[in-house]
Amino acid sequence: MTERHGGCLCGQARYNVKGEPLRVGICHCLDCRKESGSAFACFAIYPADAIKYEGEIKTYQGRSFCPVCGGRLFTLTTEEAEIRFGSLDEAPTDLAPSYELWIRRREHWLHPLPGTEQHHGDRPS
């Protein structure tokens, strides 16, 4: 079984996630842009019971981060865990996004990722 490890910039908050993700995506929404400080956010969605973490975390509007360094980690719901690619210790080169969200906010110099579903807003349920 695949196991991935990650954490914040300072190392105070750590996590591991087991298994394969349910899906992998990219989001261009304003919230993801603001909280990441980048043009988009890339993430993998796992079942909620696949993640274990240690260390103190703080949460703002569902987004969990380290209170020491501010490093963004994950979003947890009762059903799913959304892991940010940038918080993983090793780049997940074996995972590729299958969809893009909020493409109406995508920078004009970024092109659609070939082979992915394109959504103007959130992903349909």
N, CA, C and O of each residue as an XYZ file, in Angstrom:
500
protein
N       0.842     -1.180      0.000
C       0.000      0.000      0.000
C       0.883      1.237      0.000
O       1.848      1.331      0.759
N       0.542      2.172     -0.852
C       1.288      3.421     -0.944
C       1.089      4.251      0.319
O      -0.027      4.380      0.821
N       2.178      4.809      0.822
C       2.109      5.713      1.968
C       2.950      6.939      1.644
O       4.108      6.827      1.241
N       2.352      8.099      1.825
C       3.044      9.363      1.569
C       3.134     10.135      2.870
O       2.255     10.046      3.727
N       4.217     10.896      3.005
C       4.462     11.683      4.217
C       4.592     13.152      3.832
O       5.068     13.492      2.749
N       4.161     14.002      4.741
C       4.269     15.428      4.479
C       4.248     16.225      5.760
O       4.148     15.672      6.855
N       4.342     17.521      5.609
C       4.318     18.390      6.766
C       4.508     19.834      6.372
O       4.553     20.184      5.192
N       4.618     20.648      7.378
C       4.764     22.085      7.175
C       6.232     22.454      6.939
O       7.115     21.597      6.976
N       6.467     23.713      6.701
C       7.813     24.219      6.429
C       8.759     24.045      7.615
O       9.920     23.685      7.425
N       8.282     24.295      8.838
C       9.155     24.214     10.007
C       9.242     22.796     10.591
O      10.109     22.534     11.424
N       8.373     21.892     10.177
C       8.418     20.505     10.641
C       7.633     20.220     11.903
O       7.628     19.081     12.371
N       6.970     21.213     12.471
C       6.205     21.030     13.700
C       4.954     20.175     13.461
O       4.580     19.386     14.330
N       4.316     20.313     12.329
C       3.113     19.540     11.985
C       3.471     18.533     10.900
O       4.030     18.903      9.867
N       3.155     17.279     11.128
C       3.489     16.193     10.202
C       2.251     15.350      9.947
O       1.346     15.298     10.779
N       2.212     14.694      8.801
C       1.116     13.772      8.494
C       1.597     12.648      7.594
O       2.653     12.734      6.967
N       0.805     11.604      7.545
C       1.000     10.558      6.552
C      -0.377     10.167      6.034
O      -1.374     10.226      6.753
N      -0.404      9.773      4.787
C      -1.648      9.362      4.144
C      -1.381      8.033      3.442
O      -0.361      7.865      2.773
N      -2.317      7.087      3.603
C      -2.139      5.744      3.051
C      -3.142      5.475      1.944
O      -4.286      5.927      1.986
N      -2.676      4.716      0.941
C      -3.539      4.313     -0.158
C      -3.428      5.242     -1.350
O      -2.556      6.108     -1.421
N      -4.333      5.032     -2.273
C      -4.371      5.843     -3.483
C      -5.450      6.911     -3.349
O      -6.471      6.676     -2.703
N      -5.241      8.065     -3.942
C      -6.261      9.109     -3.853
C      -7.517      8.737     -4.640
O      -7.470      7.972     -5.603
N      -8.625      9.296     -4.205
C      -9.888      9.133     -4.916
C      -9.863      9.922     -6.221
O     -10.411      9.488     -7.234
N      -9.218     11.086     -6.178
C      -9.094     11.939     -7.350
C      -8.003     12.987     -7.087
O      -7.614     13.232     -5.945
N      -7.530     13.588     -8.165
C      -6.479     14.597     -8.098
C      -6.920     15.772     -8.958
O      -7.410     15.580    -10.071
N      -6.747     16.996     -8.445
C      -7.212     18.144     -9.196
C      -6.366     19.388     -9.011
O      -5.424     19.426     -8.219
N      -6.738     20.399     -9.771
C      -6.143     21.735     -9.716
C      -7.288     22.721     -9.550
O      -8.338     22.572    -10.176
N      -7.086     23.733     -8.702
C      -8.116     24.746     -8.512
C      -7.538     26.141     -8.739
O      -6.467     26.479     -8.235
N      -8.277     26.941     -9.510
C      -7.871     28.308     -9.822
C      -8.754     29.337     -9.098
O      -8.696     30.524     -9.421
N      -9.569     28.901     -8.127
C     -10.493     29.828     -7.466
C      -9.720     30.882     -6.666
O      -8.547     30.697     -6.342
N     -10.385     31.967     -6.361
C      -9.743     33.069     -5.656
C      -9.257     32.648     -4.268
O      -8.177     33.062     -3.847
N     -10.040     31.829     -3.547
C      -9.617     31.370     -2.220
C      -8.323     30.558     -2.298
O      -7.400     30.786     -1.516
N      -8.253     29.615     -3.234
C      -7.035     28.798     -3.371
C      -5.845     29.655     -3.787
O      -4.726     29.427     -3.328
N      -6.077     30.627     -4.645
C      -4.997     31.522     -5.066
C      -4.489     32.335     -3.876
O      -3.282     32.458     -3.665
N      -5.422     32.889     -3.102
C      -5.033     33.735     -1.963
C      -4.292     32.942     -0.893
O      -3.242     33.374     -0.416
N      -4.833     31.782     -0.511
C      -4.202     31.040      0.590
C      -2.909     30.365      0.177
O      -2.066     30.091      1.031
N      -2.725     30.087     -1.107
C      -1.486     29.446     -1.554
C      -0.433     30.473     -1.955
O       0.760     30.169     -1.981
N      -0.876     31.687     -2.268
C       0.060     32.693     -2.762
C       0.547     32.372     -4.159
O       1.605     32.845     -4.575
N      -0.220     31.569     -4.890
C       0.170     31.135     -6.221
C      -1.013     31.290     -7.178
O      -2.095     31.706     -6.763
N      -0.818     30.963     -8.438
C      -1.866     31.100     -9.445
C      -2.902     29.985     -9.371
O      -3.981     30.109     -9.949
N      -2.593     28.901     -8.671
C      -3.530     27.783     -8.515
C      -3.047     26.886     -7.386
O      -1.938     27.050     -6.878
N      -3.884     25.945     -7.003
C      -3.517     24.946     -5.994
C      -3.707     23.557     -6.597
O      -4.660     23.320     -7.340
N      -2.804     22.653     -6.276
C      -2.879     21.269     -6.745
C      -3.029     20.368     -5.524
O      -2.329     20.549     -4.528
N      -3.936     19.403     -5.598
C      -4.281     18.595     -4.428
C      -4.697     17.182     -4.813
O      -5.037     16.902     -5.963
N      -4.661     16.303     -3.823
C      -5.164     14.932     -3.969
C      -6.209     14.714     -2.879
O      -6.018     15.118     -1.732
N      -7.306     14.077     -3.247
C      -8.400     13.797     -2.322
C      -8.342     12.319     -1.923
O      -8.317     11.431     -2.775
N      -8.321     12.078     -0.609
C      -8.294     10.732     -0.036
C      -9.518     10.538      0.854
O     -10.145     11.517      1.259
N      -9.867      9.291      1.163
C     -10.887      9.079      2.189
C     -10.384      9.658      3.514
O      -9.184      9.631      3.787
N     -11.281     10.172      4.323
C     -10.891     10.838      5.581
C     -10.087      9.932      6.497
O      -9.204     10.410      7.210
N     -10.369      8.650      6.497
C      -9.664      7.744      7.413
C      -8.271      7.354      6.911
O      -7.583      6.579      7.575
N      -7.840      7.871      5.757
C      -6.515      7.549      5.208
C      -5.411      8.411      5.804
O      -4.232      8.096      5.643
N      -5.775      9.506      6.498
C      -4.764     10.431      7.001
C      -4.628     10.358      8.514
O      -5.607     10.205      9.244
N      -3.384     10.471      8.961
C      -3.055     10.589     10.388
C      -2.082     11.755     10.500
O      -1.172     11.887      9.681
N      -2.270     12.600     11.507
C      -1.354     13.730     11.658
C      -0.975     13.914     13.111
O      -1.654     13.432     14.017
N       0.130     14.626     13.315
C       0.613     14.955     14.656
C       1.141     16.373     14.651
O       1.520     16.909     13.609
N       1.162     16.967     15.817
C       1.569     18.360     15.945
C       0.344     19.249     15.949
O      -0.746     18.834     15.553
N       0.532     20.464     16.396
C      -0.584     21.403     16.465
C      -0.901     21.952     15.077
O      -0.003     22.297     14.309
N      -2.187     22.024     14.774
C      -2.630     22.678     13.550
C      -3.701     23.698     13.914
O      -4.374     23.563     14.936
N      -3.851     24.685     13.105
C      -4.939     25.654     13.192
C      -5.738     25.524     11.904
O      -5.225     25.076     10.879
N      -6.999     25.922     11.975
C      -7.868     25.810     10.813
C      -8.614     27.115     10.596
O      -9.145     27.709     11.534
N      -8.642     27.545      9.354
C      -9.386     28.730      8.956
C     -10.260     28.349      7.768
O      -9.752     27.941      6.723
N     -11.570     28.482      7.925
C     -12.528     28.129      6.886
C     -12.238     26.743      6.294
O     -12.279     26.553      5.078
N     -11.946     25.787      7.171
C     -11.710     24.403      6.753
C     -10.290     24.093      6.333
O      -9.943     22.920      6.195
N      -9.463     25.088      6.126
C      -8.094     24.881      5.662
C      -7.148     24.802      6.853
O      -7.045     25.743      7.640
N      -6.458     23.673      6.979
C      -5.562     23.464      8.117
C      -4.132     23.843      7.759
O      -3.665     23.608      6.644
N      -3.443     24.441      8.746
C      -2.087     24.936      8.546
C      -1.338     24.900      9.868
O      -1.937     24.747     10.932
N      -0.030     25.041      9.788
C       0.816     25.096     10.975
C       0.720     26.499     11.584
O       0.881     27.489     10.870
N       0.458     26.597     12.906
C       0.385     27.913     13.533
C       1.754     28.566     13.739
O       1.824     29.758     14.037
N       2.836     27.811     13.585
C       4.180     28.362     13.758
C       4.668     29.004     12.460
O       5.018     30.184     12.447
N       4.695     28.233     11.364
C       5.244     28.743     10.106
C       4.169     29.131      9.089
O       4.471     29.778      8.086
N       2.929     28.744      9.336
C       1.840     29.067      8.418
C       1.722     28.129      7.240
O       0.883     28.343      6.365
N       2.553     27.080      7.197
C       2.527     26.137      6.074
C       1.172     25.451      5.929
O       0.661     24.853      6.875
N       0.602     25.547      4.736
C      -0.701     24.949      4.420
C      -0.540     23.455      4.252
O       0.391     23.004      3.584
N      -1.448     22.662      4.858
C      -1.317     21.215      4.881
C      -2.450     20.483      4.175
O      -2.231     19.809      3.168
N      -3.657     20.618      4.705
C      -4.779     19.834      4.209
C      -6.102     20.464      4.607
O      -6.155     21.406      5.398
N      -7.168     19.918      4.037
C      -8.537     20.231      4.427
C      -9.185     18.905      4.801
O      -9.139     17.949      4.027
N      -9.787     18.844      5.985
C     -10.419     17.616      6.455
C     -11.921     17.811      6.592
O     -12.377     18.807      7.154
N     -12.683     16.857      6.076
C     -14.115     16.790      6.319
C     -14.391     15.403      6.897
O     -13.471     14.597      7.035
N     -15.619     15.127      7.228
C     -15.940     13.795      7.759
C     -15.758     12.716      6.702
O     -15.555     11.550      7.038
N     -15.828     13.093      5.425
C     -15.706     12.104      4.348
C     -14.346     12.076      3.659
O     -13.895     11.019      3.218
N     -13.687     13.243      3.565
C     -12.490     13.321      2.735
C     -11.368     14.134      3.376
O     -11.586     14.971      4.252
N     -10.159     13.847      2.897
C      -8.963     14.618      3.257
C      -8.351     15.127      1.959
O      -7.985     14.343      1.082
N      -8.243     16.449      1.847
C      -7.630     17.070      0.676
C      -6.201     17.456      1.044
O      -5.984     18.347      1.865
N      -5.239     16.787      0.440
C      -3.822     16.995      0.730
C      -3.224     17.907     -0.331
O      -3.402     17.665     -1.525
N      -2.522     18.947      0.087
C      -1.851     19.838     -0.850
C      -0.545     19.212     -1.315
O       0.276     18.793     -0.500
N      -0.355     19.152     -2.635
C       0.861     18.572     -3.201
C       2.114     19.203     -2.615
O       3.085     18.501     -2.332
N       2.105     20.504     -2.432
C       3.284     21.214     -1.957
C       3.689     20.866     -0.540
O       4.811     21.170     -0.133
N       2.804     20.235      0.227
C       3.140     19.870      1.605
C       3.740     18.468      1.710
O       4.184     18.068      2.786
N       3.760     17.723      0.612
C       4.333     16.381      0.629
C       5.862     16.447      0.654
O       6.460     17.341      0.056
N       6.482     15.504      1.345
C       7.946     15.457      1.423
C       8.582     15.165      0.073
O       9.636     15.710     -0.254
N       7.947     14.310     -0.706
C       8.445     13.972     -2.038
C       7.377     14.324     -3.060
O       6.194     14.061     -2.844
N       7.786     14.910     -4.160
C       6.830     15.266     -5.212
C       6.109     13.999     -5.680
O       6.752     12.986     -5.955
N       4.790     14.051     -5.770
C       4.019     12.875     -6.188
C       4.011     12.735     -7.718
O       2.975     12.914     -8.358
N       5.155     12.420     -8.285
C       5.298     12.384     -9.739
C       4.460     11.293    -10.398
O       4.288     11.302    -11.617
N       3.941     10.363     -9.619
C       3.098      9.313    -10.170
C       1.621      9.709    -10.201
O       0.794      8.945    -10.700
N       1.275     10.880     -9.682
C      -0.105     11.357     -9.672
C      -0.258     12.509    -10.651
O       0.605     13.382    -10.739
N      -1.357     12.502    -11.382
C      -1.630     13.588    -12.327
C      -3.069     14.051    -12.159
O      -3.962     13.223    -11.981
N      -3.310     15.342    -12.212
C      -4.677     15.850    -12.096
C      -5.570     15.313    -13.213
O      -5.140     15.156    -14.356
N      -6.815     15.037    -12.854
C      -7.798     14.601    -13.845
C      -8.833     15.687    -14.106
O      -9.677     15.539    -14.991
N      -8.776     16.791    -13.334
C      -9.719     17.892    -13.551
C      -9.141     19.207    -13.062
O      -8.240     19.246    -12.224
N      -9.697     20.300    -13.619
C      -9.359     21.654    -13.194
C     -10.651     22.362    -12.807
O     -11.661     22.259    -13.503
N     -10.606     23.085    -11.681
C     -11.756     23.837    -11.192
C     -11.543     25.325    -11.378
O     -10.409     25.803    -11.410
N     -12.636     26.051    -11.500
C     -12.620     27.510    -11.594
C     -11.716     28.018    -12.712
O     -10.932     28.950    -12.531
N     -11.849     27.374    -13.879
C     -10.991     27.753    -15.010
C     -11.274     29.170    -15.490
O     -10.438     29.764    -16.170
N     -12.437     29.725    -15.150
C     -12.712     31.111    -15.561
C     -11.780     32.097    -14.844
O     -11.675     33.254    -15.250
N     -11.105     31.642    -13.778
C     -10.132     32.471    -13.067
C      -8.684     32.081    -13.413
O      -7.738     32.670    -12.891
N      -8.521     31.088    -14.293
C      -7.173     30.654    -14.671
C      -6.458     31.793    -15.387
O      -7.061     32.487    -16.205
N      -5.187     31.987    -15.088
C      -4.374     33.000    -15.759
C      -4.365     32.738    -17.265
O      -4.320     31.585    -17.693
N      -4.408     33.794    -18.061
C      -4.457     33.644    -19.516
C      -3.206     32.953    -20.070
O      -3.259     32.361    -21.148
N      -2.096     33.020    -19.354
C      -0.854     32.405    -19.821
C      -0.735     30.936    -19.421
O       0.217     30.260    -19.812
N      -1.704     30.440    -18.637
C      -1.756     29.011    -18.311
C      -2.725     28.334    -19.274
O      -3.826     28.835    -19.501
N      -2.331     27.223    -19.830
C      -3.169     26.502    -20.771
C      -3.848     25.338    -20.062
O      -3.329     24.827    -19.070
N      -5.014     24.914    -20.567
C      -5.678     23.756    -19.961
C      -4.728     22.553    -19.941
O      -3.989     22.306    -20.895
N      -4.769     21.829    -18.850
C      -3.962     20.622    -18.745
C      -4.575     19.560    -19.651
O      -5.731     19.185    -19.451
N      -3.833     19.065    -20.643
C      -4.395     18.100    -21.598
C      -4.999     16.880    -20.897
O      -4.429     16.335    -19.952
N      -6.144     16.480    -21.382
C      -6.793     15.273    -20.884
C      -7.571     15.431    -19.594
O      -8.045     14.441    -19.037
N      -7.715     16.667    -19.100
C      -8.440     16.874    -17.847
C      -9.830     17.434    -18.106
O     -10.063     18.121    -19.101
N     -10.750     17.131    -17.193
C     -12.073     17.753    -17.221
C     -11.886     19.221    -16.860
O     -11.065     19.548    -16.004
N     -12.631     20.095    -17.498
C     -12.548     21.532    -17.258
C     -13.872     21.999    -16.667
O     -14.925     21.794    -17.270
N     -13.828     22.632    -15.477
C     -15.026     23.110    -14.807
C     -14.925     24.610    -14.583
O     -13.914     25.098    -14.079
N     -15.971     25.343    -14.955
C     -15.968     26.796    -14.794
C     -16.070     27.194    -13.331
O     -15.645     28.292    -12.970
N     -16.620     26.340    -12.482
C     -16.749     26.574    -11.058
C     -16.327     25.323    -10.315
O     -15.351     24.665    -10.673
N     -17.090     25.004     -9.260
C     -16.803     23.780     -8.492
C     -17.138     22.534     -9.297
O     -17.901     22.588    -10.261
N     -16.571     21.436     -8.898
C     -16.817     20.136     -9.504
C     -18.240     19.697     -9.140
O     -18.634     19.781     -7.976
N     -19.010     19.231    -10.126
C     -20.361     18.764     -9.795
C     -20.316     17.590     -8.821
O     -19.409     16.760     -8.876
N     -21.288     17.530     -7.945
C     -21.335     16.442     -6.940
C     -21.750     15.133     -7.574
O     -21.843     14.117     -6.886
